[in-house]
Amino acid sequence: MALISINPSTGKEIQSYREISNIEVQNILEEVTLLQKNWSSTDLDFRLECLNDMIGVLKDGKREYSQLMAREMGKPVMQASGEIEKCIWLCEYYLNNAKQFLAEKNIDSDTHKCIVSFQPIGLVLGIMPWNFPFWQVFRFAIPTIIAGNGAILKHASNVQGCAIAIESCFTKAGFPENIFRNISITGKNVENVIRDSRIAAVTITGSTPVGRSVAKTAGECLKKTVLELGGSDPYLVLDDADLDKAVIACIDGRILNAGQSCISAKRIIATKSVYEKILKKLQNRLSEKIMGDPFDKVDIGPMISIQARNEVHDQVIRSINAGASLILGGVVPQAIGAFYPITLLAGVEPGMPAFDEELFGPVFSLTMAQDEDHAIDLGNNTPFGLGAAVFTENIEKGESISKTRVDAGVCFVNDFVKSDPRLPFGGIKESGYGRELSSYGMMEFVNIKTVAISNG
């Protein structure tokens, strides 16, 4: 079966990639296994030299990689360039901090000496999505490899060009040839890879149903998993919020990547006293945004596919039929490509798809809350728990609500939710478990080994 990359702006095939055979997968796993045993014993300074060279590779290739993303999955070039910059930032972060994170710790105990060391666990399989085709891979692979593990990438079928380019990045940076490998297979064939005894752990970014399936298979084999799954992030705009700043943050947090992000601002919940003002400000600012060719200076490009566009449009129509008001957009363009206009729905309530379901596209859903407590209750009224945001001029109140009353793994006050190499990232409930990034992400795939020494 072929893995086909289609330009979502034109609907035309870019390239078809052959799915590798099971024998080829087995050979790759064996090659990475053999190499990883040597890599795990290499000096950390050498690994960091390779990481330093990776920064140069990404800087040199930024334009090429940005254009590749624009072609394969429709991300505007300026946003794609920012994605590469973020990968560079991540590399710089681990370059400067990996030694500290992986340093042995001396623990006081009843023994003569007790050491906690951090040892690599082997091969980590990363099942990655198309929406941030470089960033998602780098944020799992860099800390995993620098810790001494090997990395196997099963990337989304439609961004195999990006997958191949990333593998090339590791080679160009001087990493051993087989420490990071891409396996070009379809999702239906990944179960056998998870079950393979040479795979020590699995990390996935994807939908909740797929995450459940991966976790079930890995659990049967007693393999650790990190799951970063869907989200329906609530953005709570309270009575005392700076409305202009809140609207800008909500827009920036939603139109990025045409709304195709797990941490996108999917449900804007405003208290009754500010609701009408927020609605007007959103309408005015969104009317100025530009949709078009991702190689131009636009705010959003196409969605990933016609099918994805149709699914979002169906959710919009069903929400309108359930009582939501269409303020902007909501009409499928006649133009070629998977374009969908920025859409604003008002009067969204629980029971409507725009509230209950994850809308993976450029759709703004605005809900009225009677007061602050009601806004928090509405925000938590979801099976997801990835990100959230609270907007208030009372910083202490915003901190308190974020820490103790909002059900999410990540919560921002007066800003949109974003991932940052310095901050642990991940969700709760049906948004998954485990953490990526920061020291916590590096610790997910190491053996935290206790060595207790008696003096006889």
Protein Blocks (a to p, Z undefined) as FASTA:
>chain_A
ZZddddfknopafbdcddddfklmmmmmmmmmmmmmmmmmpcfklmmmmmmmmmmmmmmm
mmmmmmmmmmmnopafklmmmmmmmmmmmmmmmmmmmmmmmpccddddfbfbdcdddddf
bjadddddfklmmlmmmmmmmmmmmnopacdddddfklmmmmmmmmmmmmmnopafklpc
cddddfklmmmmmmpmklmbdcddddfklmmmmmmmmmmnopacdddddddddcdddfkl
cfklmmmmmmmmmmggnhpafkbcfbccddfklmmmmmmmmmmmmmmpccddfkbccfbd
cdfbfklmmmmmmmmmmmmmnopacfbgjiacfbecjddcddddehiaehiaklmpccdb
jbdcddddfblmlmmmmmmncfbdfbdcdddfblklmmmmmmmmpccfbdcehiacdddf
kbccddehjnogcjeehjklmmmmcccddddddeZZ
